[in-house]
Amino acid sequence: MSTRTIIKKGLLMSLWIAIGGALLSLLLAANSKRKREQCSGYSVSVLGNKENQFVSDKDVVHIISSVVKGEIKGTVMASFDLSKMESALQKNKWIKDAELWFDSHNILHIMVKERIPVARIFTTAGESFYIDSSLAVMPLSANVNIRIPVFTGFPDGKKMGKTERLLLKEIKDVASFVSADDFWKAQVMQVDITEQKRFEMIPALGNHVVRLGSADELDKKFRRLRIFYEQVLSKTGMDKYSVIDVRYKGQVVALKKGAAEEEVNENKLKQNIDNLLRSSAVINDNNDMYVRPGKPRESKPDSVVVPPATIPADPNAVKTIIPPDTAVKRKPKAVMTGRTNQKMNRITGRTSE
């Protein structure tokens, strides 16, 4: 390589280094100047349920002001530790996530994502709290009263162990299922947690308890209960049975008031329950009105299988075919071959015709 080529490459490299240094100096100068500038204003956005907002713009501004120790607008931008402010916001039990940034006009943008409660829970000691879909525990709010499923009988304790976390997961599953259906959202007034960590539903209409058991197969359990409501209770009345048990596959077990437990055939006359839907919709939206003491639990006597009821003649009757929860495949009976028949005839002394 010639001396001229080496000198040329060295000059070119020096030129690029000089350009890079100049750009870096300009950026540092601009950044230093920007930090000396003042915040010209702020914008707060709270993402969540607009009808039931647990975190207000005022709450967000108060947290940010406490970090900068003064008014947001007019404060030198160098005083803003955005990472520290985001952490301060996320310490609020109702804030799931927070993001802050300045735009080119020195306006501070504050975006907060609010936690949305899915269930309200009462402990055995009478304390109450909310949980969201991630099982985070949130305190009650004096300003907002949201309509969500209510659960009572949660074990009282200062620490959440593995058992309690699993129970919260089941509560979330039940609450999410109920909230996704307009009928059950209106009909399920309260869900009580038994000592065995099982669920018993108390309806808004009807003086009875529905035994759900665990949170497994909720769609099938509530389907059986819906059929029972449509085909039985709409005919007999909502208060005929004290306990309705939907824990068992393919059947509903009901306990009549003052009688032994009996199995009720699901294929009864289908009745229109539009009145039930309309009545269920007219419920006080105050959650505090939902909670009532759980009924004393009754021991389960032996079930008595009752033959299918005779469906009375009704010109307006609507027949409904109820498919089973799981299809049962029956194997064909074994067919005896000719050779086997001859062998059996020799043993028994019979002759084939």
Stockholm file with secondary structure:
# STOCKHOLM 1.0

chainA/1-353         MSTRTIIKKGLLMSLWIAIGGALLSLLLAANSKRKREQCSGYSVSVLGNKENQFVSDKDVVHIISSVVKGEIKGTVMASFDLSKMESALQKNKWIKDAELWFDSHNILHIMVKERIPVARIFTTAGESFYIDSSLAVMPLSANVNIRIPVFTGFPDGKKMGKTERLLLKEIKDVASFVSADDFWKAQVMQVDITEQKRFEMIPALGNHVVRLGSADELDKKFRRLRIFYEQVLSKTGMDKYSVIDVRYKGQVVALKKGAAEEEVNENKLKQNIDNLLRSSAVINDNNDMYVRPGKPRESKPDSVVVPPATIPADPNAVKTIIPPDTAVKRKPKAVMTGRTNQKMNRITGRTSE
#=GR chainA/1-353 SS CCHHHHHHHHHHHHHHHHHHHHHHHHHHHHHHHHHHSBCCEEEEEEESCSSSCSSCHHHHHHHHHHHHTSCSTTSBGGGCCHHHHHHHHHTSTTEEEEEEEECTTCEEEEEEEECCEEEEEEETTSCEEEEETTCCEECCCSSCCCCCCEEEEECCCSSCCHHHHHHHHHHHHHHHHHHTCHHHHHHEEEEEECTTSCEEEEESSSSCEEEEESSTTHHHHHHHHHHHIIIIIHHHCTTSEEEEECCSTTCEEEEETTSCEEEECSCSCBCCCHHHHHHHHSCCCCGGGTCCCCCCCCCCCCCEECCCCCCCCCTTCBCCCCCCSSCCCCCCCCCCCHHHHHHHHHHHTCCCC
#=GC SS_cons         CCHHHHHHHHHHHHHHHHHHHHHHHHHHHHHHHHHHSBCCEEEEEEESCSSSCSSCHHHHHHHHHHHHTSCSTTSBGGGCCHHHHHHHHHTSTTEEEEEEEECTTCEEEEEEEECCEEEEEEETTSCEEEEETTCCEECCCSSCCCCCCEEEEECCCSSCCHHHHHHHHHHHHHHHHHHTCHHHHHHEEEEEECTTSCEEEEESSSSCEEEEESSTTHHHHHHHHHHHIIIIIHHHCTTSEEEEECCSTTCEEEEETTSCEEEECSCSCBCCCHHHHHHHHSCCCCGGGTCCCCCCCCCCCCCEECCCCCCCCCTTCBCCCCCCSSCCCCCCCCCCCHHHHHHHHHHHTCCCC
//
